[in-house]
Structures are given as C-alpha cells and as structure tokens.
C-alpha cells in the first residue's frame, strides 16, 4: 500500500444554502487535506469522496505522494518557531 495525500476545497452538502461570508471565496467552502493508505490513486480519490460525505469539490482534489510539510522542506523553506526538531542534549564530559 502507498500513502496518498489529497488536498482541495469542497462545499458541504448541508452548508450549501448558507449566506456568503464575504470576499471572493466560494460559498461555504471548507479546506480538505488528508492522507489515505490505498493500493492506487483511484482508490484514494474514492476514499476522499466518501470522506466529504456528499459534498462537492470546489477546487481539487489534488493528489500527491508528498505532504505539504515535505514539499516545503525540499524547497528549503524555514521552519516555523516551535516546530524545530528536538535538539540532542549535550553529552556531559567527566573531568
């Protein structure tokens, strides 16, 4: 099995009748970013469609083998404060 990352925006079935919140965003759009373990990309997309529970995709779904975090690290983007890997404690030398 492989891990597939699926990202996009969707409108929830119940939220489709809500009033617009202003701006240029789609009415009632919600972000979606989730990882799925599947045998193929088609199976992962099917699982994502089931996860949005009857909603409709506004933007996406985009399928990737890398997470957003991994893509940013490959580009050399700086880490956010507080998200650095833990520092190794200095070994104590005996005198």
C-alpha positions, -999 to 999 in steps of 0.1 A, spaced: 0 0 0 11 36 -6 2 67 12 -15 94 -9 -21 130 2 -53 146 -11 -59 184 -8 -86 207 -21 -117 226 -11 -152 214 -10 -187 226 -1 -206 205 24 -240 193 14 -257 210 44 -237 242 41 -246 248 5 -276 271 15 -256 293 39 -253 330 32 -220 341 17 -193 352 42 -180 379 20 -148 381 0 -142 362 -32 -142 327 -17 -168 302 -27 -199 300 -6 -194 277 24 -162 263 11 -141 243 35 -104 231 32 -97 194 29 -62 179 35 -60 143 44 -37 113 39 -51 79 28 -34 45 25 -46 28 -7 -34 5 -34 -40 30 -62 -46 67 -68 -82 59 -80 -89 41 -47 -75 71 -27 -98 95 -46 -128 73 -39 -119 73 -2 -116 112 -3 -151 114 -20 -165 93 8 -148 115 34 -165 147 23 -199 129 28 -218 140 -2 -201 174 -6 -189 188 -39 -154 197 -48 -148 234 -55 -111 232 -60 -93 199 -64 -89 172 -54 -51 173 -59 -33 141 -54 3 140 -42 29 115 -28 44 141 -6 28 161 22 28 199 22 54 198 50 77 175 30 74 197 -1 83 229 19 113 211 34 126 201 0 123 237 -12 144 248 18 117 269 35 125 279 71 107 261 99 82 279 120 93 288 155 84 260 179 84 233 151 121 226 151 132 190 157 142 185 193 178 193 200 201 165 212 213 171 247 250 178 250 269 149 264 284 155 298 322 151 299 337 137 331 367 156 343 
